[in-house]
């Protein structure tokens, strides 16, 4: 497992009984996490000082209980990037901090390429990966089906001083966009995809990861350049093994481009116990 242990403005303080106690800048939040199945007594005394707690509803979704008045949004930093945090009605904050371990990998890969790199970031969310790639010098195409989320990503680019970098911001269904890029003859040296376990496109299209991930990766292989650098697939679906995603990359990308594949879990270290909470998996194909 690769732990995202390079944060200063984020900390997973403690985790037990299906919940995480987290520090976002100076703000303490408690959020549910289905991976936290252990039920040891809380270790940190800071649970009682949480500024807001997210409570799930038996009907689905949930709501925040604010124990003190918080700003609607605030900023946190990772390395030289700045991101806007804002608690949403779906428990998320706009940042998946475990992904920082991948942001660092993308950045290093692009910097060491020694040539211009074009990156396609699918399901780009609020743009952490996009910003990391752009800061490393890549030209990026950022695609997400949500207009509001793409606007949030642009706000993060502005906050990070990257608004003038060569980034295309696209609101579209990812698979349909890739199919059009193939017809247009556009190609990319790097592809990142962070698909949801389940979702709907802007036209009501149903997305279920287990049913759609092979077809999506196979489709994306069609927009790789003749000299591609990497393909990275992230998953939060607990029932989908990292090895399954790696196998798909091995059978869709390697036959034409060679290279090597690998996969692993990513996670967040817990300050109070020294353990690591698993937060998903990443499979990577890279040029060798």
Protein Blocks (a to p, Z undefined) as FASTA:
>chain_A
ZZdfkbfkbccfbgcehiacddehjaccddddfklmbfcdcfblklmmpfbdcdddfkgg
addddfbdcdfbdcddehjbccdddddfkopaoiafklmmmmmmmmmmmmmnopacdddd
ehklnolmmmmmmmnopacddddfbfklmmmmmmmmmmnopmmpccddddddfklmmmmm
mmnopacfbdcddddfbdcdfkopacdfklmmmmmmmmmmmmccfbdfbdcdddfbfklc
fklmmmmmmmmmmmmngpaddddddddddfknopacdebdcdddddZZ
